[in-house]
């Protein structure tokens, strides 16, 4: 993996390809034969790839939670960000429709 890959390029990769790139970086670093400067560049690139992979997994986990929720509603594939719960959405309402 080129350490000059932009974050946008890395984020556009499917999860499996991003994970393969991360595994390749780790394998290279584990050889113990890289110069310190290259080792640090690979470490930084690997850290970025790990964050991207984690974000992809978190997004899918939230989608699965929405699809499998047991509230009587039928789940659907929507962007999780559009479904961010309001702190007052499920709050008890008083007589005027206001929470508390």
C-alpha positions as CSV (number, residue, x, y, z in Angstrom):
1,X,0.0,0.0,0.0
2,X,1.3,3.4,-0.8
3,X,1.5,5.6,2.2
4,X,0.4,8.5,0.0
5,X,-3.1,7.1,-0.5
6,X,-5.6,9.7,0.4
7,X,-8.1,9.2,3.1
8,X,-10.9,9.5,0.6
9,X,-9.4,6.8,-1.6
10,X,-9.1,4.5,1.5
11,X,-12.6,5.2,2.6
12,X,-13.9,4.4,-0.8
13,X,-12.5,0.9,-0.6
14,X,-14.8,-2.0,0.2
15,X,-14.2,-3.3,3.8
16,X,-12.5,-6.5,2.6
17,X,-9.9,-4.6,0.5
18,X,-9.2,-2.1,3.3
19,X,-8.7,-5.0,5.7
20,X,-6.3,-6.8,3.2
21,X,-4.2,-3.6,2.9
22,X,-4.1,-3.4,6.7
23,X,-3.0,-7.0,7.0
24,X,-0.3,-6.5,4.4
25,X,1.1,-3.5,6.3
26,X,1.1,-5.5,9.6
27,X,2.9,-8.4,7.9
28,X,5.6,-6.0,6.5
29,X,6.1,-4.4,9.9
30,X,6.3,-7.7,11.7
31,X,9.3,-8.7,9.6
32,X,11.4,-6.4,11.7
33,X,13.4,-5.4,8.6
34,X,12.0,-2.0,7.8
35,X,13.9,1.2,8.5
36,X,12.5,3.1,11.4
37,X,11.1,5.9,9.2
38,X,9.3,3.5,6.9
39,X,8.1,1.6,10.0
40,X,6.5,4.8,11.4
41,X,4.9,5.6,8.0
42,X,3.4,2.1,7.8
43,X,2.2,2.4,11.4
44,X,0.5,5.7,10.7
45,X,-1.1,4.3,7.5
46,X,-2.2,1.2,9.4
47,X,-3.7,3.2,12.1
48,X,-5.7,5.2,9.5
49,X,-6.9,1.9,7.9
50,X,-7.9,0.5,11.2
51,X,-10.0,3.6,11.9
52,X,-11.7,3.3,8.5
53,X,-12.4,-0.4,8.9
54,X,-13.8,0.2,12.4
55,X,-16.1,3.0,11.1
56,X,-17.4,0.7,8.3
57,X,-18.1,-2.0,10.9
58,X,-19.8,0.4,13.2
59,X,-22.1,1.7,10.5
60,X,-23.1,-1.9,9.5
61,X,-23.7,-2.8,13.1
62,X,-26.1,0.2,13.5
63,X,-27.9,-0.8,10.3
64,X,-28.3,-4.3,11.7
65,X,-29.6,-3.0,15.0
66,X,-32.2,-0.9,13.1
67,X,-33.3,-3.9,11.0
68,X,-33.6,-6.3,13.9
69,X,-35.2,-3.9,16.4
70,X,-38.1,-5.5,18.3
71,X,-40.4,-2.6,18.6
72,X,-43.1,-3.8,16.3
73,X,-41.9,-1.6,13.4
74,X,-40.5,-3.1,10.4
75,X,-36.9,-2.1,9.9
76,X,-35.6,-0.8,6.6
77,X,-32.2,0.0,5.0
78,X,-31.7,3.7,5.6
79,X,-28.8,5.8,6.6
80,X,-28.3,5.5,10.3
81,X,-27.4,9.2,10.6
82,X,-30.9,10.0,9.3
83,X,-32.3,7.9,12.2
84,X,-30.4,9.6,15.0
85,X,-32.8,9.5,18.0
86,X,-33.9,12.7,19.5
87,X,-33.4,12.8,23.3
88,X,-37.1,13.7,23.6
89,X,-38.4,11.2,21.0
90,X,-39.4,8.6,23.6
91,X,-39.6,10.9,26.6
92,X,-42.8,11.0,28.6
93,X,-45.1,13.8,27.5
94,X,-47.1,16.1,29.8
95,X,-50.6,17.3,29.0
96,X,-49.3,19.9,26.5
97,X,-47.2,17.4,24.6
98,X,-44.0,18.6,26.1
99,X,-41.5,16.3,27.8
100,X,-41.8,16.4,31.6
